[in-house]
Amino acid sequence: MVMPYVEAAKCTFVTLIDQQNRLSELFGFKAVPNVVVINEDGTIAGKQFGNFDIRRASDFAMLSDWLRSGPANNKDSPDNKETAIETHNYAIMLFQEGMKQVEDNNVNEAMRLWRLAVDVDPSNYVIRKQIWAIENPEKFYDEDVDYAWQNDQLKKGQ
């Protein structure tokens, strides 16, 4: 679902779509959409986890600055305590198993696994969004993503 936005923005840089949520394991983020700018030498020029929207002028300016200026000192990923990592990784494993179930057209089992993942790691917004997108596609795949609705879901503990 990201490609129409990438094409509309006429991006000339490589865009990764992480269907298995492997980057969440690597960086420890729990929200999407994200941006990580990696220079050709492998250094991270900039990163923002969660609520990145290239259409927003401030985000576009930030990304442009990263692309011009090279490596920057950005805040590290969320808490890296061992138990937090183990919990997060278990939730990601459940998420990945759910993705396999979706590929096999077993959406009910995928939803069960994803709900368990949210129980394990309640702050994992990536997994919550996957559940919401299947249950409420109109909030995600119409012209604009309904971020206000998503925030309301969080407030309700959904």
C-alpha positions as CSV (number, residue, x, y, z in Angstrom):
1,M,0.0,0.0,0.0
2,V,3.0,2.3,0.3
3,M,4.0,2.3,-3.4
4,P,1.3,4.8,-4.5
5,Y,2.7,7.3,-2.0
6,V,6.3,6.6,-3.1
7,E,5.4,7.0,-6.8
8,A,3.3,10.1,-6.2
9,A,6.3,11.7,-4.3
10,K,8.5,10.7,-7.3
11,C,11.1,9.3,-4.9
12,T,14.3,8.3,-6.5
13,F,15.8,6.5,-3.5
14,V,15.3,2.8,-2.6
15,T,12.2,2.2,-0.5
16,L,11.9,-1.0,1.5
17,I,8.6,-2.5,2.3
18,D,9.1,-4.8,5.3
19,Q,6.3,-7.3,5.3
20,Q,7.9,-9.6,7.8
21,N,8.6,-6.7,10.3
22,R,12.4,-7.6,10.4
23,L,13.4,-4.0,10.7
24,S,11.4,-3.7,13.9
25,E,13.6,-6.5,15.3
26,L,16.7,-4.6,14.2
27,F,15.8,-1.1,15.3
28,G,13.3,-1.9,18.1
29,F,10.5,0.4,16.8
30,K,6.9,-0.2,17.6
31,A,5.1,2.2,15.2
32,V,4.8,2.9,11.5
33,P,5.3,4.6,9.2
34,N,9.0,5.1,9.7
35,V,12.0,6.5,7.8
36,V,15.6,5.5,8.1
37,V,18.1,7.2,5.7
38,I,21.1,5.0,5.2
39,N,24.0,6.6,3.2
40,E,25.9,4.6,0.6
41,D,28.7,4.0,3.2
42,G,26.2,2.3,5.5
43,T,25.9,5.1,8.1
44,I,22.5,6.2,9.3
45,A,21.9,9.8,8.2
46,G,18.6,10.1,10.0
47,K,15.7,8.1,11.4
48,Q,12.2,8.7,12.7
49,F,10.1,5.9,14.1
50,G,6.3,6.3,13.9
51,N,4.1,9.0,12.4
52,F,6.4,9.9,9.4
53,D,4.4,11.3,6.5
54,I,6.4,12.6,3.5
55,R,3.4,14.8,2.5
56,R,3.8,16.8,5.7
57,A,6.0,19.8,5.0
58,S,8.0,19.4,8.3
59,D,8.8,15.7,7.5
60,F,9.7,16.5,3.9
61,A,12.1,19.2,5.1
62,M,13.6,16.9,7.7
63,L,14.2,14.1,5.2
64,S,15.7,16.6,2.7
65,D,18.0,17.8,5.4
66,W,19.2,14.3,6.2
67,L,19.8,13.6,2.5
68,R,21.9,16.8,2.2
69,S,23.8,16.7,5.4
70,G,25.0,13.2,5.9
71,P,25.2,11.3,9.3
72,A,23.5,12.9,12.2
73,N,23.2,12.2,15.9
74,N,19.7,10.9,16.3
75,K,18.1,9.5,19.4
76,D,18.6,5.8,19.9
77,S,15.9,3.2,19.6
78,P,13.5,2.6,22.5
79,D,14.7,0.9,25.7
80,N,17.0,-2.0,25.0
81,K,16.8,-3.9,28.2
82,E,17.1,-7.6,27.7
83,T,13.5,-8.4,28.8
84,A,12.0,-5.7,26.6
85,I,13.9,-7.1,23.7
86,E,12.8,-10.7,24.4
87,T,9.2,-9.5,24.7
88,H,9.4,-7.5,21.5
89,N,11.0,-10.3,19.6
90,Y,8.3,-12.8,20.8
91,A,5.6,-10.4,19.6
92,I,7.4,-10.0,16.2
93,M,7.6,-13.8,15.9
94,L,3.8,-14.0,16.4
95,F,3.4,-11.2,13.9
96,Q,5.4,-13.1,11.3
97,E,3.5,-16.3,11.9
98,G,0.3,-14.2,11.4
99,M,1.6,-12.9,8.1
100,K,2.2,-16.5,7.0
101,Q,-1.4,-17.3,7.9
102,V,-2.6,-14.4,5.8
103,E,-0.6,-15.7,2.8
104,D,-2.4,-19.0,3.3
105,N,-5.8,-17.2,3.4
106,N,-6.3,-18.0,7.1
107,V,-7.1,-14.5,8.3
108,N,-8.9,-15.7,11.4
109,E,-5.7,-17.5,12.7
110,A,-3.6,-14.5,11.7
111,M,-5.9,-12.2,13.8
112,R,-5.7,-14.6,16.7
113,L,-1.9,-14.6,16.6
114,W,-1.7,-10.8,16.2
115,R,-4.1,-10.2,19.2
116,L,-1.8,-12.5,21.3
117,A,1.2,-10.4,20.1
118,V,-0.5,-7.2,21.2
119,D,-1.3,-8.9,24.6
120,V,2.4,-9.7,24.9
121,D,3.7,-6.3,23.7
122,P,0.8,-3.8,24.2
123,S,2.8,-0.8,22.9
124,N,3.6,-2.4,19.6
125,Y,1.7,-0.1,17.3
126,V,2.8,-2.0,14.1
127,I,0.9,-5.0,15.1
128,R,-2.2,-3.0,16.2
129,K,-2.2,-1.3,12.9
130,Q,-2.2,-4.6,11.0
131,I,-5.3,-5.7,13.0
132,W,-7.0,-2.4,12.4
133,A,-6.2,-2.4,8.7
134,I,-7.9,-5.8,8.2
135,E,-10.9,-4.9,10.4
136,N,-11.3,-1.4,9.1
137,P,-9.7,-1.1,5.6
138,E,-11.6,2.1,4.9
139,K,-9.5,3.8,7.6
140,F,-6.2,2.9,5.9
141,Y,-6.6,2.4,2.2
142,D,-8.8,5.2,1.1
143,E,-7.3,8.5,-0.1
144,D,-6.0,9.5,3.4
145,V,-5.0,7.4,6.4
146,D,-7.3,8.3,9.3
147,Y,-4.7,9.0,12.1
148,A,-7.3,10.6,14.3
149,W,-9.3,7.3,14.3
150,Q,-6.1,5.4,15.1
151,N,-5.4,7.7,18.1
152,D,-9.0,7.2,19.3
153,Q,-8.5,3.4,19.2
154,L,-5.4,3.8,21.3
155,K,-7.2,5.9,23.8
156,K,-9.9,3.2,24.0
157,G,-7.2,0.6,24.6
158,Q,-8.1,-1.3,21.3
